[in-house]
Amino acid sequence: MNPSPSQLQRLLLPQPKQCEWSDSWVTLTQSHHQWLKEYQATGNASTRPKAPSLVAQINPSTTSRPQGYSIHISTSEITLQGTDEAGLNYALCTLKQLISLANNRIPCGVITDWPDFLHRGVMLDISRDKVPTMETLFSIIDTLSSWKINQFQLYTEHTFAYAGHETVWQNASPLTSEQIHKLDAHCLKHGIELVANQNSFGHMHRWLIHEPYRQLAECPEGIEHAFSPKPEPFGLCPTNPQSLTFLDDLYTQLLPCFQSNWVNVGLDETIDLGIGKSKQACNELGKGRVYLNFVKHIHKLLAKHGKQMQFWGDIILQYPELIRELPKDAVVLEWGYEADHPFDKHGSQFAKAGLDYYVCPGTSAWNSIAGRTDNAIANLANAAQNGLKHGAAGYLITDWGDNGHLQPLTTSYPGWLTGAAFAWSVPSSAQLESFPLPQLLDHHLFQDSAQIMGQLVCDLGNAYQQTGVILANRSLLFQLLIFPEKNLPRLSEWGVNTQALMSTQTFIAQTLARLGQANMQQMDEDIIVTEITWAAQALTLGAQIGISGLKQSLKAPLEDLAQKHRAQWLLRNRPGGLNESHARLQRVIKLLAD
């Protein structure tokens, strides 16, 4: 039985604001498909190839909203109108989805649609430790574009090939300026703005462990921090003028590679500020003032390069009295990754100060292996609802790579898809229990006619709940696998027993058992299967460590997991960073011997 118009509407991604259906249907002809093929080849609706019964045009009165569009479908003609070029491209995107979902026979009616957030972005971490191949990045861009994402960032600490700084990136397989230019052009063709990204204050340990950069550090002798297994220098010293000279060199090399006017300079988690070289200045002026002064200096540097600043808002929120002194043309990035993150409270503070800001939820894929599906959905919905409430200018879905970026790419897509849906249409986040994430994944990612993979991946991403322990920004199974010596002693404190962990293993096995029933039509089907199988194996081993402790009997399965990790990494990513990631698992194997 063919799906009804309302069933088709529910599976459009993102879901349109308004749909009015008639009882008539129209079957697409060869001329329609030729038209769509020519459009896909150009990637730009302004070429508007002709078809006898298909009209595409820009009409500013289509809707009152930028990027809005309408689609009028009758038995004699299909008319697509966009408020602007972007809107027309989104109309075409929706039409293509409708044709695919309805198997070429689509219902007649009128679709009118527009986005709730004009800026809808994804940020992918390429510095902890995974740098995707160009083929992988192109594929990600193509997919995100089809979901109406229009900004993309690659979080960078040390993974750009800066001339004269080879010591820092020589083993990281960095992106080159030529590659960034190619990515920028590919993004532009697909309606996406590639935003430059270079952290510029904290999280500079990849630089500061080397000479001559160590002299720029707040604490050259190093500090304990969560992003390295040993003490290292972490942040730049904001009172050292050479820190700005250093950053200016980076910006001079990096920023010309991007057509976008925006630069995300990070400035988050400055955990060592005021405990080293800037201690006296912080004592005299206050830590918040020293931080703000450095923000303003970086703002001036970017203005010199003709760029505008984006930066994470976590530090300035600690000094609310200073928020109004931020540069008015900067965009604050309000981030938080738990279901109950205070997007409402923080957004209100930035809005009252008259600042543009983005809400920045996450995929919850990092520190989890397979994701934390329910937490991600709730976090993404929270950001959308409260971002809209306080007039946020944008919505940025983050995907980090903490502790070796062990999660496979497949586990990031549920969060990206959900965020794309909510960023365009906030009302779709109102009833989370009815949000059809598994079906959307099956249709718009896995192309699984058996409708198995979407639910399977969502269920595997919820394995973290089976233990009965919910941890912030991580899962217990991940912690047991990667940091067993720290977490095994706490199991009794958390009330975790053997039965709960054995039930978790059963849940994982039953979930994975459905994999053979899938019928994906994806070119990377084999990679997806490999990634999901590995993720299930990793979660199962985490549970087993919780059950048995660090037994020698786990050496063989852990070595097998580590070997497969190396193999699957190279299916989508460059070799740089693999040894560092692999060392996370090797460390646990060594604990068995000790």
C-alpha positions as CSV (number, residue, x, y, z in Angstrom):
1,M,0.0,0.0,0.0
2,N,1.3,3.5,-0.9
3,P,1.8,5.8,2.0
4,S,-0.8,8.6,2.6
5,P,0.1,12.3,2.1
6,S,0.2,12.7,5.9
7,Q,2.6,9.7,6.3
8,L,4.9,11.2,3.6
9,Q,4.8,14.6,5.3
10,R,5.9,13.0,8.6
11,L,9.0,11.6,6.9
12,L,10.2,14.7,5.1
13,L,13.4,16.1,6.7
14,P,13.1,18.6,8.1
15,Q,9.3,18.5,8.4
16,P,7.6,21.4,6.5
17,K,5.6,24.0,8.5
18,Q,2.5,23.9,6.3
19,C,1.1,21.2,4.0
20,E,-2.3,21.2,2.3
21,W,-3.0,18.0,0.3
22,S,-5.7,17.2,-2.2
23,D,-7.0,13.8,-3.2
24,S,-5.1,13.8,-6.5
25,W,-1.7,12.3,-7.3
26,V,0.8,12.9,-10.1
27,T,3.4,10.5,-11.5
28,L,6.7,12.1,-12.4
29,T,7.7,11.8,-16.1
30,Q,11.1,11.4,-17.7
31,S,11.3,15.2,-18.3
32,H,10.9,15.8,-14.6
33,H,13.7,13.5,-13.8
34,Q,15.9,15.0,-16.5
35,W,15.3,18.4,-15.0
36,L,16.3,17.2,-11.5
37,K,19.4,15.5,-12.9
38,E,20.5,18.7,-14.5
39,Y,19.9,20.6,-11.3
40,Q,21.9,18.1,-9.3
41,A,24.7,18.5,-11.8
42,T,24.9,22.2,-11.3
43,G,24.0,22.3,-7.6
44,N,22.4,25.7,-8.1
45,A,18.8,26.4,-8.8
46,S,19.6,29.7,-10.6
47,T,20.4,27.7,-13.7
48,R,16.7,26.6,-13.7
49,P,16.7,24.1,-16.6
50,K,13.4,23.8,-18.4
51,A,10.8,21.1,-18.1
52,P,7.4,21.2,-19.8
53,S,5.4,21.0,-16.6
54,L,7.9,22.1,-14.0
55,V,8.5,25.8,-13.0
56,A,11.2,27.0,-10.6
57,Q,11.5,30.7,-9.8
58,I,12.6,33.2,-7.1
59,N,9.7,35.2,-5.8
60,P,10.5,37.4,-2.7
61,S,6.8,37.4,-1.7
62,T,6.7,33.5,-1.5
63,T,6.9,33.8,2.3
64,S,7.8,36.6,4.7
65,R,10.8,34.7,5.9
66,P,14.4,34.4,4.4
67,Q,15.1,30.9,3.0
68,G,11.4,30.2,2.7
69,Y,9.8,28.4,-0.2
70,S,6.6,26.9,-1.6
71,I,5.8,23.9,-3.8
72,H,2.5,23.8,-5.7
73,I,1.8,20.3,-7.1
74,S,-1.1,19.7,-9.5
75,T,-1.8,17.1,-12.1
76,S,-0.6,19.6,-14.8
77,E,2.3,21.4,-13.3
78,I,4.8,21.5,-10.4
79,T,5.8,25.1,-9.4
80,L,8.6,25.7,-7.0
81,Q,9.1,29.2,-5.6
82,G,11.8,30.5,-3.2
83,T,11.9,33.7,-1.3
84,D,15.6,33.8,-2.3
85,E,18.1,31.5,-3.9
86,A,18.5,29.4,-0.8
87,G,14.8,29.0,-0.5
88,L,14.5,27.8,-4.1
89,N,17.2,25.2,-3.4
90,Y,15.4,24.0,-0.3
91,A,12.2,23.7,-2.4
92,L,14.0,21.4,-4.7
93,C,15.5,19.5,-1.8
94,T,12.0,18.8,-0.4
95,L,10.6,17.8,-3.8
96,K,13.4,15.3,-4.3
97,Q,12.7,13.8,-0.9
98,L,9.0,13.6,-1.7
99,I,9.6,11.8,-5.0
100,S,11.9,9.3,-3.3
101,L,9.6,8.6,-0.4
102,A,6.5,8.3,-2.6
103,N,8.2,6.1,-5.2
104,N,7.7,8.6,-8.0
105,R,4.0,9.1,-7.5
106,I,3.5,12.2,-5.4
107,P,0.3,13.8,-3.9
108,C,-1.0,17.1,-5.2
109,G,-1.1,20.0,-2.8
110,V,0.8,23.0,-1.5
111,I,3.8,23.0,0.8
112,T,4.9,26.3,2.4
113,D,8.0,26.2,4.6
114,W,10.7,28.3,6.2
115,P,13.4,27.8,8.8
116,D,13.2,28.8,12.5
117,F,16.9,29.4,12.7
118,L,18.6,31.0,9.7
119,H,22.0,29.6,10.6
120,R,22.0,25.8,11.1
121,G,25.4,24.3,11.5
122,V,27.4,21.2,12.3
123,M,30.8,21.3,13.9
124,L,33.0,18.2,13.7
125,D,36.1,17.7,15.9
126,I,39.2,17.0,13.8
127,S,41.7,17.5,16.5
128,R,41.0,14.6,19.0
129,D,42.5,12.6,17.1
130,K,40.6,11.8,14.0
131,V,41.0,13.7,10.7
132,P,38.6,12.4,8.0
133,T,39.7,11.8,4.4
134,M,38.5,14.2,1.8
135,E,36.1,11.6,0.5
136,T,34.6,11.3,3.9
137,L,34.3,15.1,4.4
138,F,32.7,15.5,0.9
139,S,30.2,12.7,1.8
140,I,29.3,14.4,5.1
141,I,28.8,17.7,3.4
142,D,26.5,16.2,0.7
143,T,24.4,14.5,3.4
144,L,24.1,17.6,5.6
145,S,23.2,19.7,2.6
146,S,20.3,17.4,1.8
147,W,19.0,18.0,5.4
148,K,19.1,21.8,4.9
149,I,22.2,22.4,7.1
150,N,23.9,25.6,5.9
151,Q,27.0,25.9,8.0
152,F,29.9,23.5,8.6
153,Q,32.9,23.8,10.9
154,L,35.9,21.6,11.5
155,Y,37.1,22.1,15.1
156,T,40.9,22.7,14.9
157,E,43.7,22.9,17.4
158,H,46.7,21.7,15.5
159,T,45.4,19.9,12.4
160,F,46.0,22.6,9.7
161,A,49.3,22.4,7.9
162,Y,50.6,25.8,9.0
163,A,53.9,26.7,7.2
164,G,56.8,27.0,9.7
165,H,55.0,25.0,12.3
166,E,55.6,21.5,11.0
167,T,56.8,20.2,14.4
168,V,53.3,20.5,15.7
169,W,51.3,18.8,13.0
170,Q,53.7,16.5,11.2
171,N,52.1,13.3,12.6
172,A,48.5,14.5,12.5
173,S,47.7,14.2,8.8
174,P,46.4,17.8,8.7
175,L,44.3,19.5,6.2
176,T,46.3,21.7,3.8
177,S,45.3,25.1,2.4
178,E,44.6,23.4,-1.0
179,Q,42.2,20.9,0.6
180,I,40.4,23.7,2.6
181,H,39.9,25.6,-0.7
182,K,38.4,22.4,-2.2
183,L,36.1,21.8,0.8
184,D,35.1,25.5,0.7
185,A,34.1,25.2,-2.9
186,H,32.2,22.0,-2.4
187,C,30.3,23.5,0.5
188,L,29.4,26.6,-1.5
189,K,28.1,24.4,-4.3
190,H,25.8,22.6,-1.8
191,G,24.5,25.8,-0.1
192,I,26.8,25.4,2.9
193,E,29.1,28.1,4.5
194,L,32.4,26.6,5.6
195,V,33.3,28.5,8.8
196,A,36.9,28.8,9.8
197,N,37.8,27.3,13.2
198,Q,41.0,27.6,15.3
199,N,41.0,27.5,19.1
200,S,43.0,30.4,20.3
201,F,43.3,30.4,24.1
202,G,42.7,27.1,26.0
203,H,43.1,23.7,24.4
204,M,46.5,24.7,22.9
205,H,48.4,21.9,24.5
206,R,49.1,20.3,21.2
207,W,51.3,23.3,20.5
208,L,52.6,24.2,23.9
209,I,54.3,20.8,24.6
210,H,56.8,21.8,21.9
211,E,59.5,24.3,21.7
212,P,59.5,27.2,21.0
213,Y,55.8,27.4,21.8
214,R,56.1,26.4,25.5
215,Q,57.2,29.9,26.4
216,L,53.8,31.2,25.3
217,A,52.0,29.0,27.9
218,E,50.2,30.2,31.0
219,C,51.9,27.2,32.8
220,P,55.0,26.1,30.9
221,E,55.6,23.4,33.4
222,G,52.2,21.8,32.7
223,I,49.0,21.1,34.6
224,E,46.7,18.1,35.0
225,H,43.8,18.3,32.6
226,A,41.2,16.0,31.1
227,F,42.5,16.1,27.6
228,S,45.8,14.3,28.1
229,P,46.9,11.4,30.3
230,K,49.8,13.4,31.7
231,P,50.5,17.0,32.8
232,E,51.0,19.4,29.9
233,P,50.9,23.1,29.3
234,F,47.3,23.9,28.3
235,G,46.5,27.5,27.6
236,L,48.2,30.5,26.1
237,C,49.2,33.3,28.5
238,P,46.9,36.2,27.7
239,T,49.3,38.8,29.1
240,N,52.2,37.8,26.9
241,P,52.2,40.0,23.7
242,Q,53.8,37.2,21.8
243,S,50.6,35.1,22.2
244,L,48.9,37.6,19.9
245,T,51.8,37.6,17.5
246,F,51.6,33.8,17.3
247,L,47.9,33.9,16.7
248,D,48.2,36.5,14.0
249,D,50.5,34.2,12.1
250,L,48.0,31.4,12.3
251,Y,45.1,33.6,11.2
252,T,47.2,35.0,8.3
253,Q,47.7,31.5,6.9
254,L,44.3,30.0,7.7
255,L,41.7,32.6,7.1
256,P,42.3,33.3,3.4
257,C,41.3,29.7,2.7
258,F,37.7,30.5,3.6
259,Q,35.1,32.6,1.8
260,S,33.1,32.9,5.0
261,N,33.5,36.1,7.1
262,W,33.1,34.1,10.3
263,V,35.9,32.5,12.5
264,N,35.3,30.4,15.5
265,V,38.2,31.1,17.8
266,G,37.1,28.9,20.7
267,L,38.3,30.6,23.9
268,D,36.6,28.0,26.0
269,E,37.7,26.1,29.1
270,T,40.6,28.3,30.1
271,I,41.2,26.1,33.1
272,D,44.7,27.4,33.9
273,L,44.0,31.1,33.5
274,G,45.4,33.0,36.5
275,I,47.4,30.2,38.0
276,G,50.6,30.8,36.1
277,K,52.1,33.8,34.3
278,S,48.9,35.9,34.4
279,K,48.4,35.4,38.1
280,Q,49.5,38.9,39.1
281,A,47.3,40.5,36.4
282,C,44.3,38.4,37.4
283,N,44.9,39.4,41.1
284,E,45.0,43.1,40.2
285,L,42.3,43.3,37.5
286,G,40.2,40.2,38.1
287,K,40.3,37.0,36.1
288,G,37.2,38.0,34.1
289,R,38.7,41.3,33.1
290,V,42.0,39.6,31.9
291,Y,39.9,37.1,29.9
292,L,37.8,39.9,28.4
293,N,40.8,41.9,27.4
294,F,42.2,39.0,25.5
295,V,38.9,38.4,23.8
296,K,39.0,42.0,22.6
297,H,42.6,41.7,21.4
298,I,41.6,38.7,19.3
299,H,38.5,40.6,18.0
300,K,40.9,43.3,16.7
301,L,43.1,40.8,15.1
302,L,40.2,39.3,13.2
303,A,38.9,42.7,12.2
304,K,42.4,43.3,10.6
305,H,41.8,40.2,8.5
306,G,38.2,41.4,7.6
307,K,36.6,38.6,9.7
308,Q,34.0,38.4,12.5
309,M,34.4,36.4,15.7
310,Q,32.5,33.5,17.0
311,F,33.5,32.2,20.5
312,W,32.3,29.8,23.2
313,G,30.4,31.5,25.9
314,D,31.2,29.3,29.0
315,I,33.9,31.5,30.5
316,I,32.2,34.9,30.1
317,L,29.1,33.4,31.8
318,Q,31.2,33.2,34.9
319,Y,31.5,37.0,34.9
320,P,27.9,38.1,33.9
321,E,28.8,41.7,34.8
322,L,31.2,41.8,31.8
323,I,28.9,40.3,29.2
324,R,27.7,43.7,28.0
325,E,31.3,44.7,27.3
326,L,31.7,42.0,24.6
327,P,32.2,43.3,21.0
328,K,28.7,43.8,19.7
329,D,29.4,42.1,16.3
330,A,30.7,38.9,17.9
331,V,28.6,35.8,18.1
332,V,28.6,33.9,21.4
333,L,28.3,30.1,21.2
334,E,26.2,28.8,24.1
335,W,27.2,25.2,24.5
336,G,25.9,22.4,26.7
337,Y,25.4,18.7,26.2
338,E,23.0,17.3,28.8
339,A,19.2,17.1,28.5
340,D,18.7,19.7,31.2
341,H,21.4,22.2,30.2
342,P,20.3,25.8,31.1
343,F,19.9,27.1,27.6
344,D,16.9,29.1,28.9
345,K,18.9,30.9,31.6
346,H,22.1,31.5,29.6
347,G,20.2,32.5,26.4
348,S,18.3,35.1,28.4
349,Q,21.6,36.6,29.6
350,F,23.1,37.0,26.1
351,A,19.8,38.3,24.7
352,K,19.4,40.9,27.4
353,A,22.9,42.1,26.6
354,G,21.9,42.6,22.9
355,L,24.3,40.0,21.6
356,D,23.8,37.6,18.8
357,Y,24.3,34.0,20.0
358,Y,24.0,30.4,18.8
359,V,22.7,27.5,20.8
360,C,25.2,24.7,20.6
361,P,23.9,21.2,21.7
362,G,25.7,18.0,20.7
363,T,25.3,14.5,19.3
364,S,26.3,12.9,22.7
365,A,28.4,10.5,20.6
366,W,31.8,11.2,22.3
367,N,32.8,9.3,25.4
368,S,30.1,6.7,24.7
369,I,31.2,4.6,21.7
370,A,27.6,4.3,20.3
371,G,26.1,7.5,21.5
372,R,23.5,8.4,24.1
373,T,20.4,8.6,22.0
374,D,17.8,9.8,24.4
375,N,20.0,12.3,26.0
376,A,21.0,13.7,22.6
377,I,17.4,14.1,21.5
378,A,16.4,15.9,24.7
379,N,19.5,18.1,24.6
380,L,18.9,19.1,20.9
381,A,15.2,19.8,21.7
382,N,16.1,21.9,24.7
383,A,18.5,24.0,22.6
384,A,16.0,24.5,19.8
385,Q,13.1,25.5,22.1
386,N,15.0,27.9,24.3
387,G,17.1,29.3,21.4
388,L,13.9,30.2,19.6
389,K,12.5,31.6,22.8
390,H,15.3,34.1,23.3
391,G,16.0,34.9,19.6
392,A,19.2,33.0,19.1
393,A,20.7,33.7,15.7
394,G,21.8,30.2,15.0
395,Y,21.9,26.5,16.0
396,L,25.2,24.6,15.9
397,I,25.3,20.8,16.5
398,T,28.7,19.8,17.9
399,D,30.4,16.5,17.6
400,W,33.5,16.1,19.8
401,G,36.2,13.5,19.9
402,D,37.3,13.4,23.5
403,N,39.5,10.5,24.7
404,G,40.7,9.3,21.3
405,H,37.6,9.9,19.2
406,L,36.6,6.2,19.5
407,Q,33.1,6.6,18.3
408,P,32.5,5.6,14.7
409,L,31.1,8.2,12.3
410,T,27.8,6.2,12.0
411,T,27.0,7.0,15.6
412,S,27.2,10.8,15.0
413,Y,24.5,10.9,12.4
414,P,21.4,10.4,14.7
415,G,22.4,13.6,16.5
416,W,23.1,15.5,13.3
417,L,19.8,14.4,11.7
418,T,17.8,15.3,14.9
419,G,19.4,18.6,15.1
420,A,18.8,19.4,11.5
421,A,15.1,18.6,12.0
422,F,14.8,20.7,15.1
423,A,16.9,23.7,13.9
424,W,14.6,24.1,10.9
425,S,11.3,23.3,12.6
426,V,11.3,23.8,16.3
427,P,7.7,22.5,16.7
428,S,8.9,19.1,15.6
429,S,10.8,18.9,18.9
430,A,7.6,19.4,21.0
431,Q,6.7,15.7,21.3
432,L,9.9,13.8,21.5
433,E,8.2,10.4,22.0
434,S,6.6,10.8,18.6
435,F,9.6,12.1,16.7
436,P,10.3,9.4,14.1
437,L,14.1,9.3,14.3
438,P,14.5,5.6,13.4
439,Q,12.3,6.0,10.3
440,L,14.1,9.2,9.2
441,L,17.4,7.5,9.6
442,D,16.2,4.6,7.5
443,H,15.0,6.9,4.7
444,H,17.5,9.7,4.7
445,L,20.7,8.0,5.7
446,F,20.7,4.2,5.6
447,Q,18.3,3.9,2.8
448,D,17.1,0.7,4.5
449,S,14.0,-0.7,2.9
450,A,13.7,-3.2,5.7
451,Q,13.6,-0.4,8.2
452,I,15.9,-2.1,10.6
453,M,19.0,0.1,10.9
454,G,17.4,3.3,12.2
455,Q,15.9,1.6,15.2
456,L,19.0,-0.6,15.7
457,V,21.4,2.4,15.9
458,C,19.0,4.3,18.2
459,D,18.7,1.3,20.5
460,L,22.5,0.7,20.5
461,G,22.9,4.4,21.4
462,N,20.6,3.8,24.4
463,A,22.6,0.8,25.8
464,Y,24.0,3.3,28.3
465,Q,20.7,3.4,30.1
466,Q,20.7,-0.4,30.7
467,T,23.3,-0.1,33.4
468,G,21.0,2.1,35.5
469,V,23.8,4.7,35.9
470,I,23.5,8.0,34.0
471,L,26.7,10.0,33.9
472,A,27.2,13.5,32.5
473,N,29.0,13.8,29.2
474,R,29.9,10.1,29.1
475,S,28.5,6.6,29.6
476,L,29.4,4.1,32.2
477,L,30.2,1.5,29.6
478,F,32.8,3.8,28.0
479,Q,34.3,4.7,31.4
480,L,34.7,1.0,32.3
481,L,36.3,0.3,28.9
482,I,38.8,3.2,28.8
483,F,39.3,4.1,32.5
484,P,38.5,0.9,34.4
485,E,40.9,1.5,37.3
486,K,39.0,4.7,38.1
487,N,35.5,3.4,37.7
488,L,35.5,-0.2,38.9
489,P,35.8,0.9,42.6
490,R,32.7,3.1,42.2
491,L,30.3,0.5,40.9
492,S,29.0,-0.3,44.4
493,E,28.7,3.4,45.2
494,W,26.5,3.8,42.1
495,G,24.5,0.7,42.9
496,V,25.6,-1.3,39.8
497,N,25.5,-5.0,40.2
498,T,26.5,-7.9,38.0
499,Q,22.9,-8.7,37.0
500,A,22.5,-5.2,35.5
501,L,25.7,-5.5,33.5
502,M,24.8,-8.9,32.2
503,S,21.4,-7.6,31.2
504,T,23.1,-4.8,29.4
505,Q,25.2,-7.4,27.4
506,T,22.0,-9.2,26.5
507,F,20.4,-6.0,25.3
508,I,23.4,-5.3,23.1
509,A,23.5,-8.8,21.7
510,Q,19.8,-8.7,20.9
511,T,20.1,-5.3,19.3
512,L,23.0,-6.4,17.1
513,A,21.3,-9.6,16.1
514,R,18.9,-7.6,14.0
515,L,21.8,-6.3,11.8
516,G,21.5,-9.2,9.3
517,Q,17.9,-8.2,8.5
518,A,18.8,-4.8,7.2
519,N,18.6,-4.0,3.5
520,M,20.7,-0.9,3.1
521,Q,21.2,0.7,-0.3
522,Q,24.1,2.8,0.8
523,M,27.5,2.9,-1.0
524,D,29.2,2.6,2.4
525,E,27.0,-0.2,3.7
526,D,29.9,-2.4,4.5
527,I,31.6,0.3,6.5
528,I,28.4,1.0,8.5
529,V,28.1,-2.7,9.3
530,T,31.8,-2.8,10.4
531,E,31.4,0.3,12.6
532,I,28.2,-0.8,14.3
533,T,29.6,-4.3,15.0
534,W,32.7,-2.9,16.5
535,A,30.7,-0.4,18.7
536,A,28.6,-3.3,20.0
537,Q,31.8,-5.3,20.7
538,A,33.3,-2.4,22.6
539,L,30.2,-1.8,24.7
540,T,30.0,-5.5,25.5
541,L,33.7,-5.5,26.7
542,G,33.0,-2.4,28.8
543,A,30.2,-4.3,30.6
544,Q,32.4,-7.4,30.9
545,I,35.1,-5.4,32.7
546,G,32.5,-4.2,35.1
547,I,31.4,-7.8,35.7
548,S,34.8,-9.6,36.0
549,G,37.2,-6.7,36.7
550,L,40.6,-6.5,35.0
551,K,41.1,-10.3,34.3
552,Q,43.8,-11.7,32.1
553,S,41.0,-13.5,30.2
554,L,40.1,-10.2,28.7
555,K,43.5,-9.7,27.0
556,A,42.6,-11.5,23.8
557,P,39.2,-9.8,23.3
558,L,40.7,-6.4,24.1
559,E,43.6,-7.0,21.6
560,D,41.0,-8.0,19.0
561,L,39.0,-4.9,19.7
562,A,42.2,-2.7,19.3
563,Q,43.2,-4.4,16.1
564,K,39.8,-3.9,14.6
565,H,39.8,-0.3,15.8
566,R,42.9,0.4,13.7
567,A,41.4,-1.3,10.6
568,Q,38.1,0.5,10.8
569,W,39.7,3.9,11.5
570,L,41.4,3.8,8.1
571,L,38.2,3.1,6.2
572,R,37.1,6.8,6.6
573,N,40.1,8.7,8.2
574,R,43.7,9.6,7.7
575,P,46.4,7.8,9.6
576,G,47.4,10.8,11.7
577,G,46.2,10.5,15.3
578,L,45.5,6.8,15.0
579,N,48.4,5.9,17.2
580,E,47.3,8.3,19.9
581,S,43.7,6.9,19.8
582,H,44.9,3.3,19.7
583,A,47.0,4.0,22.8
584,R,43.8,4.4,24.8
585,L,43.0,0.8,24.3
586,Q,46.6,-0.4,24.6
587,R,46.8,1.3,28.0
588,V,43.9,-0.9,29.3
589,I,45.6,-4.0,27.9
590,K,48.7,-3.1,29.8
591,L,46.7,-2.7,33.0
592,L,45.9,-6.4,32.7
593,A,49.6,-7.3,32.9
594,D,50.1,-4.9,35.8
